[in-house]
Amino acid sequence: MSADGGEGNVLELSGISKTYGVTRALADVSLTIPRGEIVGLIGHNGAGKSTLMRIIVGLTKPDSGSVSVDGAAAGAGYSMQESRARGVRIAYQELSLAPELKVFENVVIAASAVAGWGWRRRSRRLLRETLDEVFPGHRIPVRQEVRRLSLAQQQMLEIAQAVLEVTGPFSLLILDEPTSALAAEQAANLFRYLKRLRSRGVSTVLITHKLREVLGHTDRVVVMRDGRIVSEHPTTELDHDRIVAVMGGVARVSATDRAASVPGDSGEELLSVRGVRDQWLRDVSLTVRSGEIVGLSGLDGQGQQELLRHLWRSRRGKRAVRFRGGVSFVTGDRQARGIFPLWNLSENIGVGVLPETAPHGVIQRAKEREIVDGWLARLAIRGTAGTPIGALSGGNQQKSLIARALASASRTVLLDDPFRGVDVETKQQVYQLLRDEAAKGRGFLWFTTENAELSECDRVYVMSGGRISAELHADEISEEAVIGVSFEKG
């Protein structure tokens, strides 16, 4: 698997700088990665992580500085093709799959070496072998169209394509938010695979906002802020609070402070669900009251996302689902179901407030701009109203979707794993924003794949097999309790 089984450094970066107009993306970044090391690379959205990775794989050229891969300097013509030839592989956060093609057909795009007579059979065999190695028990139908796969299955496929044996040996694997859509067991399989790669001399750069993963599965942690590396330490020297402090983070809301704001049973009922049934759901009943943040949890694939989508589709005219005061929806799959890629920030956020800005069918741009600028400031989105949405980092795109929902007049907000790819400090700021909005009378129904986030909720419904299997209240909510109930009922 390793491109070179010898000792030495897989990667050496020296004095890397990059600017885009007046924006400084990277400033004098130097980094060395020895062979056989798992490095956690963390930092806020817009810290420069993605730009640095694009330089390493040859997609972006630095303004200054040098790149050396496996001891050979990258010249002026350094490209992605050359980086792959030198043993560099990357799996992107924003999936690079062709959704209209079948799963095995995507292999030809990632690995042209399988082309030729019998390529279909070779592609299916190669992909099954790779998926079985990285994600045992994946259950991905390789003859299925990619667009019909779940987000978790697509993420597994993206990673598998990056490490296909047919593309040749590799010595450096870059993973950008690889577990953002994966369930706990799928993520555990991936980390077991990375440790096997490490034993073969392959290094990994793990970009993630999940600090628990960084602390549990890396050898060294590199922290970036404002285009610079501000900290490098062996993982054994760090804990959660120290990492957050280095990143310039904010303190977590205490359980006591959170409990003081819980409305109990006194809030107005904004969402009422009674006995909902469909292909995925079995007699689901729940409520969300004003002032509440209600969580949806349980093992992956137990109907949580299907429930949110059912509620969104049923927002008008179904007796089993009743909303009071309107509803907005924030998706975690921003590329497929969230952003309008050809629009700018103002247009992406402003579409949520059209009843206010276009009461007679004509958009009042000044009013729209006032609303949008206010939410850009509240969520610290790095961009102006006229910035193309595609020019933003994934985290800032996600914040724009949250801004769209909160800018609307809707009293209920549905959140489908909305913090994928959002940094830890921003998460804390948005948690507080949700709490502030709840205090004004809004209600939130929030599905999250990170059990630790459930501590931000006032109540949690645990789902199993398309049913509500348990309801936990503020003083009962813990990751251990959710896992225990999930396995008892599942």
URJO-V974002 format. One record per residue. RES is the residue in one letter. SS is DSSP state (h for helix, s for strand, l for the rest). PHI is phi in degrees with one decimal (none if undefined). Layout:
BEGIN
RES & SS & PHI
RES & SS & PHI
END
This chain:
BEGIN
M & l & none
S & l & -72.0
A & l & -70.0
D & l & -153.6
G & l & -76.9
G & l & -77.6
E & l & -81.0
G & l & 107.1
N & s & -97.1
V & s & -74.9
L & s & -141.6
E & s & -135.3
L & s & -113.5
S & s & -138.1
G & s & 60.0
I & s & -74.9
S & s & -132.1
K & s & -155.2
T & s & -126.2
Y & s & -123.3
G & l & 63.6
V & l & -92.7
T & s & -91.5
R & s & -93.3
A & s & -82.0
L & s & -139.0
A & s & -137.2
D & s & 56.4
V & s & -90.3
S & s & -125.9
L & s & -154.9
T & s & -123.4
I & s & -122.6
P & s & -69.2
R & l & -69.4
G & l & 73.3
E & l & -129.5
I & s & -103.4
V & s & -108.6
G & s & -90.0
L & s & -110.5
I & s & -130.7
G & s & 159.3
H & l & -64.2
N & l & -59.1
G & l & 87.1
A & l & -73.5
G & l & 114.8
K & h & -61.3
S & h & -65.6
T & h & -61.9
L & h & -62.2
M & h & -66.8
R & h & -64.4
I & h & -69.8
I & h & -62.1
V & l & -91.2
G & l & 86.8
L & l & -83.0
T & l & -130.8
K & l & -98.4
P & l & -72.3
D & l & -72.2
S & s & -156.3
G & s & 103.6
S & s & -131.9
V & s & -124.0
S & s & -129.2
V & s & -117.4
D & l & 51.9
G & l & 83.3
A & s & -112.0
A & s & -69.4
A & l & -85.5
G & l & -85.4
A & l & -63.6
G & l & -94.2
Y & l & -57.5
S & l & -136.3
M & h & -64.5
Q & h & -62.4
E & h & -69.7
S & h & -63.3
R & h & -65.6
A & h & -62.2
R & l & -88.7
G & l & 98.7
V & s & -104.6
R & s & -127.8
I & s & -142.6
A & s & -117.6
Y & l & -86.1
Q & l & -67.0
E & l & -84.3
L & l & -56.7
S & l & -104.9
L & l & -76.2
A & l & -92.8
P & l & -66.1
E & l & -82.6
L & l & -87.3
K & s & -73.1
V & h & -56.7
F & h & -70.0
E & h & -69.1
N & h & -65.5
V & h & -61.1
V & h & -64.8
I & h & -67.2
A & h & -78.5
A & l & -142.5
S & h & -64.4
A & h & -64.8
V & h & -85.0
A & l & -64.5
G & l & 115.4
W & l & -59.1
G & l & 81.3
W & h & -65.2
R & h & -64.1
R & h & -62.7
R & h & -62.7
S & h & -63.0
R & h & -63.7
R & h & -64.5
L & h & -62.6
L & h & -68.7
R & h & -60.9
E & h & -62.2
T & h & -69.7
L & h & -61.8
D & h & -64.1
E & h & -72.4
V & h & -85.3
F & l & -129.3
P & l & -54.9
G & l & 76.3
H & l & -65.6
R & l & 58.8
I & l & -94.0
P & l & -76.4
V & l & -71.7
R & l & -93.1
Q & l & -81.8
E & s & -69.3
V & h & -58.7
R & h & -63.5
R & h & -89.5
L & l & -81.0
S & l & -70.3
L & h & -61.0
A & h & -64.1
Q & h & -64.6
Q & h & -64.3
Q & h & -67.1
M & h & -62.6
L & h & -64.4
E & h & -57.0
I & h & -68.7
A & h & -61.1
Q & h & -64.2
A & h & -68.2
V & l & -112.5
L & l & -56.3
E & h & -61.2
V & h & -65.3
T & h & -78.0
G & l & 101.0
P & l & -67.0
F & l & -138.2
S & l & -120.6
L & s & -139.8
L & s & -116.3
I & s & -109.1
L & s & -120.5
D & s & -102.2
E & l & 50.5
P & l & -72.1
T & l & -108.8
S & l & -62.0
A & l & -117.2
L & l & -91.3
A & l & -74.7
A & h & -58.3
E & h & -70.0
Q & h & -63.8
A & h & -64.3
A & h & -62.1
N & h & -60.9
L & h & -61.7
F & h & -68.8
R & h & -64.8
Y & h & -65.5
L & h & -62.3
K & h & -68.6
R & h & -66.5
L & h & -60.9
R & h & -59.3
S & h & -66.2
R & l & -93.4
G & l & 94.1
V & l & -88.6
S & s & -97.2
T & s & -131.2
V & s & -104.7
L & s & -106.3
I & s & -96.5
T & l & -156.0
H & l & -100.3
K & l & -91.0
L & h & -64.9
R & h & -62.9
E & h & -67.1
V & h & -60.0
L & h & -69.4
G & h & -93.2
H & h & -137.4
T & l & -119.3
D & l & -96.0
R & s & -146.4
V & s & -120.1
V & s & -114.7
V & s & -109.4
M & s & -111.5
R & s & -150.7
D & l & 52.6
G & l & 80.1
R & s & -128.5
I & s & -86.1
V & s & -108.4
S & s & -161.1
E & s & -139.8
H & s & -146.9
P & s & -58.2
T & h & -59.3
T & h & -64.0
E & h & -90.9
L & l & -118.8
D & l & -139.6
H & h & -56.0
D & h & -66.4
R & h & -68.5
I & h & -62.9
V & h & -60.0
A & h & -63.3
V & h & -63.8
M & l & -74.5
G & l & 81.8
G & l & -80.4
V & l & -111.9
A & l & -69.7
R & l & -76.0
V & l & -69.6
S & l & -75.4
A & h & -62.3
T & h & -65.2
D & h & -62.4
R & h & -67.7
A & h & -63.1
A & h & -64.9
S & l & -100.6
V & l & -69.5
P & l & -77.9
G & l & 65.4
D & l & -98.3
S & l & -87.4
G & l & -71.6
E & l & -69.8
E & s & -75.8
L & s & -94.0
L & s & -133.3
S & s & -127.6
V & s & -120.1
R & s & -130.0
G & s & 62.4
V & s & -71.5
R & l & -135.4
D & l & -160.5
Q & l & -58.6
W & l & -108.0
L & l & -110.1
R & l & -131.1
D & l & 55.4
V & s & -87.8
S & s & -132.0
L & s & -163.2
T & s & -137.6
V & s & -131.6
R & s & -107.5
S & l & -60.9
G & l & 88.4
E & l & -107.5
I & s & -114.4
V & s & -109.7
G & s & -97.1
L & s & -114.7
S & s & -144.4
G & l & 123.0
L & l & -63.3
D & l & -62.6
G & l & 75.4
Q & l & -99.6
G & l & 107.9
Q & h & -63.4
Q & h & -70.0
E & h & -62.4
L & h & -64.2
L & h & -59.9
R & h & -68.2
H & h & -62.4
L & h & -63.2
W & h & -64.5
R & h & -67.4
S & l & -97.7
R & l & -66.9
R & l & -130.8
G & l & 85.6
K & l & -114.8
R & l & -64.5
A & l & -69.7
V & s & -127.4
R & s & -127.8
F & s & -108.2
R & l & -119.0
G & l & 91.4
G & l & 85.0
V & s & -144.0
S & s & -123.2
F & s & -131.6
V & s & -116.3
T & l & -89.8
G & l & -89.7
D & l & -95.8
R & h & -64.9
Q & h & -71.1
A & h & -86.5
R & h & -128.9
G & h & -114.6
I & l & -78.2
F & l & -99.6
P & l & -63.2
L & l & -93.3
W & l & -101.4
N & s & -89.0
L & h & -60.7
S & h & -59.9
E & h & -70.0
N & h & -66.7
I & h & -81.9
G & h & -64.3
V & h & -64.0
G & h & -79.7
V & h & -120.7
L & h & -57.9
P & h & -60.2
E & h & -84.9
T & h & -93.1
A & l & -135.7
P & l & -63.5
H & l & -117.5
G & l & 90.9
V & l & -119.9
I & l & -69.8
Q & l & -87.8
R & h & -61.0
A & h & -63.8
K & h & -67.9
E & h & -60.2
R & h & -62.4
E & h & -62.7
I & h & -65.6
V & h & -62.9
D & h & -59.8
G & h & -63.0
W & h & -77.1
L & h & -59.3
A & h & -70.7
R & h & -63.2
L & l & -100.3
A & l & 50.5
I & l & -77.3
R & l & -83.0
G & l & 167.2
T & l & -99.4
A & l & -57.6
G & l & -88.7
T & l & -68.3
P & s & -59.1
I & h & -60.3
G & h & -69.9
A & h & -83.3
L & l & -91.0
S & l & -66.2
G & h & -58.5
G & h & -64.7
N & h & -71.7
Q & h & -62.3
Q & h & -65.1
K & h & -63.5
S & h & -66.8
L & h & -68.9
I & h & -64.2
A & h & -61.3
R & h & -58.9
A & h & -69.4
L & h & -75.1
A & h & -71.0
S & l & -72.2
A & l & -88.6
S & l & -62.0
R & l & -88.5
T & s & -112.5
V & s & -125.2
L & s & -95.1
L & s & -124.9
D & s & -102.1
D & l & 46.9
P & l & -77.6
F & l & -105.4
R & l & -62.1
G & l & 74.7
V & l & -106.5
D & l & -72.0
V & h & -65.2
E & h & -68.2
T & h & -62.3
K & h & -55.4
Q & h & -61.5
Q & h & -66.1
V & h & -72.3
Y & h & -55.2
Q & h & -66.3
L & h & -63.3
L & h & -62.1
R & h & -63.0
D & h & -62.7
E & h & -68.2
A & h & -63.2
A & h & -63.8
K & l & -86.8
G & l & 111.8
R & l & -84.2
G & s & -128.9
F & s & -128.0
L & s & -118.1
W & s & -129.0
F & s & -93.2
T & l & -136.4
T & l & -88.4
E & l & -102.3
N & h & -59.0
A & h & -61.8
E & h & -70.4
L & h & -66.3
S & h & -65.9
E & h & -83.3
C & l & -94.7
D & l & -86.9
R & s & -139.7
V & s & -135.3
Y & s & -97.0
V & s & -97.1
M & s & -106.9
S & s & -150.0
G & l & 59.4
G & l & 81.2
R & s & -119.1
I & s & -81.6
S & s & -98.1
A & s & -163.1
E & s & -125.8
L & s & -110.2
H & s & -101.5
A & h & -45.5
D & h & -77.7
E & h & -99.8
I & l & -78.4
S & l & -156.7
E & h & -60.9
E & h & -64.2
A & h & -64.7
V & h & -63.2
I & h & -62.5
G & h & -61.3
V & h & -64.9
S & h & -60.0
F & h & -78.4
E & h & -64.1
K & h & -86.8
G & l & -81.6
END
